């Protein structure tokens, strides 16, 4: 990081000293931008502006549980940058949610949305509410209370939230129903909706599918493919499930999955029948991945250890790693495990699942590495396609949406690759994605007078 970028980074830390996740996201981007500022010094004020959110909304969310007891959670919406379109980004309901995590996710979203080529700015929101263990009625009351404040800050041409961790189809439905009642209009203000009320085909699958499409393009640059490749996947939620499905479509062999309790290793491979069993476990029965080991032979289950213990999920001979769980799940030592075991490519399905030390290990060892802002952009890309369908009052076919998604992911790969080459860092998808995403937003902000 050069002195100009270091000055900006230091000012970010000084303003918000207790926001490590946000600092990490900013540092990763600023590390990439020095060659751009050397070529375009007029963009330096843009960098200073981009690290500050346009607007941060924080509010209380009171709700009653089934026994009549009052609970109060915090709600957030970070509207980071609207230079190229309405704010777009998911809502996360998880106990870990705080302003630092919301800002990090919103900052990442700015670049991710820019890379899709669609007219979407960056935002993120959510609450420290934990939907796990809550009844449908309790989740409904929480969502209605949350939307009673949020609705005044969003709109189809202003800010279009979607789902994220803890916010699936059930929650989006409850949120949309309350928005419709409060605003007295039926509009595409949320994406990830059900098919019966304006949702898009492929949206649930989009992040996982898009991740694998991007990884496929990376592998092709080395004359490799998923056919016969062993693949480690972390997580067992939406992204991991559909990444696993697409890996199977392309002839790969997924061997791991995980949840917050631990991880499974299935040397025989997670085939379609086993994946269907996991989907039922997680989506319908809301069970734990440990149950997989009880139902299938030859499977190893290991409990998660308290930090900073190493995650043995990554200590297997695999060709491709797809971390799809949460931020900072692969550290430097775990990255070295993957390198030692012969990994060829790593593509982030979650947001920032690899620490800076892990990314450095991958790049130093010539591993194909895709940052989440590029490789997991398929979800928001298809949310953008849902917005288009809502505006047109049309519903595209599954094949049409999937083809558009695949085309967007292929183009993101091409853009990141060519931009890295253009700035003298061939094969560095981190730099390529950061620079390409930045340039589009910077040009728009400059044209609009930095407003």
C-alpha positions in Angstrom: 0.0 0.0 0.0 1.5 3.3 -1.0 1.6 6.4 1.2 -1.5 8.0 -0.3 -3.6 4.8 0.3 -2.0 4.4 3.7 -3.1 7.9 4.7 -6.7 7.1 3.7 -6.6 3.8 5.5 -5.2 5.4 8.7 -8.0 7.9 8.6 -10.6 5.1 8.4 -9.1 3.5 11.5 -9.0 6.8 13.3 -12.6 7.5 12.6 -13.9 4.0 13.5 -11.3 2.3 15.6 -13.4 -0.6 16.6 -14.6 -1.9 13.2 -12.0 -4.6 12.3 -14.2 -6.3 9.6 -14.6 -2.9 7.8 -10.9 -2.1 8.1 -10.1 -5.5 6.5 -12.4 -4.9 3.6 -11.0 -1.4 3.0 -7.4 -2.5 3.3 -7.9 -5.2 0.7 -9.3 -2.7 -1.8 -6.8 0.1 -1.1 -3.9 -2.4 -1.6 -5.0 -2.8 -5.2 -5.7 0.8 -6.2 -2.2 2.4 -6.2 -1.6 1.8 -9.9 -5.0 3.3 -10.8 -4.3 6.5 -8.8 -0.9 6.8 -10.4 -2.6 6.8 -13.8 -5.7 8.7 -12.7 -4.7 11.1 -9.9 -8.0 12.8 -10.3 -9.7 9.7 -8.7 -7.9 10.1 -5.3 -10.8 12.2 -3.8 -13.1 9.4 -5.0 -11.2 6.9 -2.8 -11.5 9.2 0.2 -15.2 9.5 -0.4 -15.9 5.8 -1.1 -14.7 4.6 2.3 -17.4 6.7 4.0 -21.0 5.5 3.8 -23.5 7.8 2.2 -26.0 7.0 4.9 -26.2 4.6 7.9 -29.5 3.9 9.5 -29.7 2.2 12.9 -32.9 1.6 14.7 -34.5 -0.5 17.5 -36.7 -3.5 16.7 -39.1 -4.4 19.5 -41.0 -7.7 19.2 -42.9 -10.1 21.5 -42.2 -13.8 21.7 -44.9 -16.4 21.9 -45.1 -16.1 25.7 -45.7 -12.4 25.5 -42.2 -11.3 26.6 -40.7 -8.2 25.0 -37.4 -8.4 23.2 -35.5 -5.5 21.6 -32.9 -6.0 18.8 -30.9 -3.6 16.7 -31.7 -3.0 13.0 -29.3 -1.6 10.5 -29.2 -0.4 6.9 -26.0 0.9 5.4 -26.5 2.7 2.1 -22.9 2.8 1.0 -22.8 4.1 -2.5 -25.6 4.9 -5.0 -23.5 6.3 -7.8 -24.5 3.7 -10.5 -28.0 2.8 -9.3 -30.3 2.1 -6.4 -28.6 0.7 -3.3 -28.7 -3.1 -3.5 -27.6 -5.7 -1.0 -29.0 -8.3 1.4 -30.4 -8.3 4.9 -28.6 -10.5 7.5 -30.3 -11.8 10.7 -27.6 -13.2 12.9 -26.3 -12.5 16.5 -22.9 -11.4 15.1 -24.4 -8.4 13.2 -23.0 -5.1 14.2 -22.1 -1.8 12.4 -18.6 -3.0 11.4 -19.9 -6.1 9.7 -22.7 -4.2 8.0 -20.2 -1.6 6.6 -17.8 -4.3 5.5 -20.5 -6.1 3.6 -21.9 -2.9 2.1 -18.4 -1.8 1.0 -17.8 -5.1 -0.7 -21.3 -4.9 -2.3 -20.3 -1.6 -4.1 -17.6 -3.4 -6.1 -19.5 -6.6 -6.5 -22.5 -4.8 -8.0 -20.3 -2.7 -10.2 -18.7 -5.9 -11.6 -22.1 -7.3 -12.7 -22.5 -4.6 -15.3 -26.0 -3.9 -13.9 -27.2 -0.5 -12.6 -27.0 -1.2 -8.9 -25.3 0.7 -6.0 -24.1 -1.0 -2.9 -25.9 -1.4 0.5 -26.3 -4.0 3.2 -28.5 -4.3 6.3 -29.9 -6.6 8.9 -30.2 -7.2 12.7 -28.6 -9.1 15.6 -31.8 -11.1 15.8 -31.3 -14.9 15.6 -34.1 -16.7 13.8 -32.8 -20.1 14.9 -35.0 -21.7 17.4 -37.8 -19.2 16.8 -41.3 -20.2 15.8 -42.8 -18.9 12.5 -45.0 -16.6 14.5 -42.1 -15.1 16.4 -40.2 -14.6 13.1 -43.2 -13.0 11.6 -43.6 -10.5 14.4 -39.9 -9.6 14.3 -40.0 -9.1 10.5 -43.1 -6.9 10.7 -41.5 -4.8 13.5 -38.2 -4.5 11.5 -40.0 -3.4 8.3 -42.1 -0.8 10.2 -38.9 1.2 10.5 -37.0 0.1 7.4 -39.8 0.8 4.9 -39.4 4.5 4.9 -35.8 4.2 3.8 -36.2 1.8 0.9 -38.0 1.7 -2.5 -37.8 0.1 -6.0 -35.8 3.1 -7.2 -34.0 3.9 -4.0 -32.8 0.8 -2.1 -33.8 -2.8 -2.9 -32.8 -5.3 -0.1 -32.6 -9.1 -0.5 -31.9 -12.0 1.7 -28.6 -13.1 3.3 -27.7 -15.3 6.3 -30.8 -15.9 8.4 -33.1 -14.3 5.8 -34.6 -16.8 3.4 -37.8 -17.1 1.5 -39.9 -17.1 4.7 -38.4 -13.9 6.0 -38.5 -12.1 2.7 -42.2 -13.0 2.4 -43.0 -11.6 5.8 -40.9 -8.5 5.1 -42.5 -7.9 1.7 -46.0 -8.4 3.1 -45.5 -5.7 5.7 -43.9 -3.3 3.2 -46.9 -3.7 0.9 -49.2 -2.9 3.8 -47.3 0.2 5.0 -46.5 1.7 1.5 -49.9 0.7 0.0 -48.2 -0.4 -3.2 -47.0 -3.6 -4.9 -43.6 -3.0 -6.2 -40.2 -4.8 -6.6 -38.8 -3.4 -3.3 -37.3 -6.7 -2.3 -35.6 -9.5 -4.2 -35.5 -13.2 -3.4 -39.3 -13.2 -3.4 -41.5 -16.3 -3.9 -42.3 -17.1 -7.5 -46.0 -16.5 -6.9 -45.5 -12.8 -6.0 -42.7 -11.5 -8.3 -39.7 -13.7 -7.6 -37.3 -15.0 -10.2 -36.4 -18.5 -11.2 -32.8 -19.4 -10.4 -32.5 -16.8 -7.6 -32.1 -19.4 -4.8 -29.5 -21.2 -6.9 -27.8 -18.1 -8.2 -24.9 -17.5 -5.8 -23.8 -21.1 -5.8 -24.2 -21.6 -9.5 -22.4 -18.3 -10.3 -19.5 -19.3 -8.0 -19.0 -22.5 -9.9 -19.3 -20.8 -13.2 -16.5 -18.4 -12.2 -14.3 -21.2 -10.8 -14.8 -23.1 -14.1 -13.6 -20.1 -16.1 -10.5 -19.8 -13.8 -9.7 -23.5 -14.2 -10.0 -23.2 -18.0 -7.1 -20.7 -18.0 -4.9 -23.6 -16.8 -6.4 -26.1 -19.1 -8.3 -27.7 -16.2 -12.0 -28.4 -15.5 -14.3 -29.7 -12.8 -14.5 -33.1 -14.5 -13.1 -35.6 -12.0 -11.9 -32.9 -9.7 -12.2 -33.3 -5.9 -13.9 -30.2 -4.3 -14.0 -29.0 -0.7 -17.1 -27.0 0.2 -17.7 -25.3 3.5 -21.1 -24.4 4.8 -24.4 -26.2 4.1 -26.8 -23.4 3.5 -28.1 -22.0 0.3 -24.8 -21.1 -1.4 -23.0 -24.4 -0.4 -26.0 -26.5 -1.5 -26.3 -25.1 -5.0 -22.5 -24.8 -5.4 -22.5 -28.6 -4.7 -25.2 -29.2 -7.2 -23.5 -27.3 -10.0 -20.1 -29.0 -9.2 -22.0 -32.3 -9.7 -23.4 -31.0 -13.0 -19.9 -30.3 -14.2 -18.5 -33.7 -13.2 -16.8 -32.8 -9.9 -16.7 -34.7 -6.7 -17.7 -32.7 -3.6 -16.3 -34.3 -0.4 -17.0 -31.8 2.5 -19.7 -29.6 4.0 -20.1 -27.9 7.4 -22.2 -25.9 9.7 -21.4 -24.0 12.9 -21.2 -27.3 14.9 -18.6 -29.1 12.7 -17.8 -30.6 9.3 -18.2 -33.8 7.4 -15.7 -35.5 5.1 -17.1 -38.1 2.7 -14.3 -39.6 0.6 -16.8 -41.4 -1.6 -18.2 -38.0 -2.6 -21.5 -36.2 -1.9 -23.7 -37.4 -4.8 -27.1 -36.2 -5.8 -29.0 -38.4 -3.5 -26.8 -37.4 -0.5 -27.2 -33.7 -1.5 -30.9 -34.1 -1.6 -30.7 -35.5 1.9 -28.7 -32.5 3.1 -31.1 -30.1 1.5 -34.0 -31.8 3.3 -32.0 -31.8 6.6 -31.1 -28.1 6.4 -34.1 -26.6 4.6 -37.0 -28.6 6.1 -35.9 -30.3 9.3 -33.4 -27.5 10.2 -31.0 -30.2 11.5 -27.2 -30.3 12.1 -24.7 -31.6 9.5 -23.5 -34.2 12.1 -26.6 -36.2 11.3 -25.1 -36.9 7.8 -22.3 -39.0 9.4 -25.0 -41.1 11.2 -26.8 -41.9 8.0 -24.0 -42.6 5.5 -21.1 -45.1 5.7 -17.5 -44.1 5.6 -18.1 -40.5 6.6 -16.0 -38.6 9.1 -17.6 -35.9 11.3 -15.5 -33.5 13.3 -16.7 -30.9 15.8 -15.6 -27.3 15.3 -13.0 -26.3 17.8 -12.8 -22.8 19.5 -10.7 -20.3 17.7 -7.8 -20.2 16.9 -7.8 -23.9 16.3 -7.3 -25.0 12.7 -10.2 -26.2 10.7 -9.4 -29.7 9.4 -12.1 -29.4 6.7 -9.3 -27.9 4.6 -6.7 -30.6 5.4 -7.7 -33.0 2.6 -6.3 -33.7 -0.9 -8.6 -31.5 -3.1 -8.3 -29.8 -6.4 -10.8 -26.9 -5.7 -11.9 -25.2 -2.5 -15.1 -23.3 -2.3 -15.5 -21.6 1.2 -19.2 -20.8 1.4 -19.8 -20.3 5.2 -18.8 -17.0 6.7 -16.0 -14.3 6.8 -12.5 -15.2 7.9 -13.0 -19.0 7.9 -9.7 -19.7 6.2 -6.6 -18.3 7.9 -3.0 -18.3 6.7 -2.2 -21.8 8.2 -5.3 -23.3 6.7 -4.4 -21.8 3.3 -1.0 -23.5 3.6 -2.9 -26.8 4.3 -4.7 -26.4 1.0 -1.5 -25.6 -0.9 0.3 -28.6 0.7 -2.6 -30.8 -0.4 -2.4 -29.8 -4.0 -5.3 -27.3 -4.4 -5.4 -25.6 -7.8 -8.1 -23.1 -7.3 -9.9 -21.3 -4.5 -13.1 -19.3 -5.1 -15.0 -17.4 -2.3 -18.6 -18.3 -2.0 -19.1 -16.4 1.2 -18.2 -12.7 1.8 -14.4 -12.4 2.7 -14.0 -16.0 4.0 -10.3 -15.8 3.5 -8.1 -13.7 5.8 -5.5 -11.3 4.2 -2.8 -13.8 5.3 -4.7 -16.7 3.5 -5.0 -14.6 0.3 -1.3 -13.8 0.4 -0.5 -17.5 0.7 -2.6 -18.4 -2.3 -1.2 -15.6 -4.5 2.4 -16.3 -3.5 2.0 -20.0 -4.4 0.4 -19.3 -7.8 -3.0 -20.7 -6.7 -6.0 -19.4 -8.8 -7.9 -17.3 -6.2 -11.2 -15.5 -6.8 -12.3 -12.9 -4.2 -16.0 -13.0 -3.2 -16.8 -9.7 -4.8 -16.2 -11.4 -8.2 -16.9 -15.1 -7.6 -20.1 -14.8 -5.5 -21.6 -11.9 -7.5 -24.1 -14.4 -9.1 -26.7 -13.8 -6.3 -26.9 -10.1 -6.6 -26.7 -10.4 -10.4 -29.8 -12.5 -10.4 -31.4 -10.1 -7.9 -30.8 -7.5 -10.6 -32.5 -9.7 -13.1 -35.4 -10.1 -10.7 -35.6 -6.3 -10.5 -35.7 -6.1 -14.3 -38.5 -8.7 -14.5 -40.5 -6.8 -11.8 -40.1 -3.5 -13.8 -41.2 -5.2 -17.0 -44.0 -7.1 -15.3 -42.5 -10.2 -16.9 -41.2 -13.6 -15.8 -38.4 -15.2 -17.7 -37.9 -19.0 -18.0 -35.4 -20.9 -15.9 -33.1 -21.4 -18.9 -33.2 -17.8 -19.8 -32.3 -16.6 -16.3 -29.6 -19.3 -16.0 -28.1 -18.3 -19.4 -28.0 -14.6 -18.4 -26.4 -15.5 -15.0 -23.8 -17.6 -16.7 -23.0 -14.8 -19.2 -22.6 -12.3 -16.4 -20.2 -14.6 -14.5 -18.2 -15.2 -17.7 -18.0 -11.5 -18.3 -17.0 -10.8 -14.7 -14.1 -13.3 -15.0 -13.1 -11.7 -18.3 -13.2 -8.2 -16.9 -11.2 -9.1 -13.7 -8.7 -11.0 -15.7 -8.1 -8.4 -18.4 -8.0 -5.6 -15.9 -5.3 -7.4 -13.8 -3.3 -7.9 -17.0 -3.8 -4.2 -18.0 -2.3 -3.1 -14.7 0.6 -5.5 -14.7 -0.7 -8.1 -12.4 -1.7 -11.0 -14.6 -3.7 -13.8 -12.9 -4.4 -11.6 -9.8 -8.2 -11.7 -9.7 -8.2 -9.7 -6.4 -6.5 -6.7 -8.0 -8.5 -7.1 -11.2 -11.8 -7.2 -9.5 -11.1 -4.3 -7.2 -9.8 -2.1 -9.9 -12.5 -2.9 -12.4 -15.2 -2.4 -9.8 -13.7 0.9 -8.7 -13.2 2.4 -12.1 -16.9 2.3 -13.0 -18.0 3.8 -9.7 -15.3 6.4 -9.8 -16.2 7.6 -13.2 -19.9 7.8 -12.2 -19.1 9.7 -8.9 -16.8 12.1 -10.8 -19.4 12.8 -13.4 -22.0 13.5 -10.7 -19.8 16.1 -8.9 -18.8 13.6 -6.1 -22.3 13.9 -4.6 
